[in-house]
């Protein structure tokens, strides 16, 4: 899904999605819930107070199991 498609789905400017991806903007609760709904995912899977570990590290740990 492109930034533009996600932005249209949740009613924001595509730049807002870019800011979210870079960690330059914290979403409102409403926006976080809308984004989570688009992906049918819990908010905690997409947003956290602590930075997420790099995806490569997460995938490596899963492969070690």
Residue, then its C-alpha position, 0 to 999 in steps of 0.5 A: x500500500x502506498x503512502x497516498x493510498x493509506x492517507x486517503x483511507x484514513x483521511x490525512x495528507x500523504x505527508x502525514x504518513x511520511x512523518x509517522x514513518x520517520x517518527x517525526x509525528x505522533x498520531x492522535x488516538x483517532x488516527x492510530x485507530x484508523x490506521x490499525x483498522x486499515x491493516x486489521x491489526x492492534x494499535x500496539x502492533x503499529x505504534x509503541x512508546x519505545x522504538x521497535x527493533x529493526x525488522x531484520x533483527x526480529x526476523x533473524x530471531x524468529x528464524x533461530x527458533 
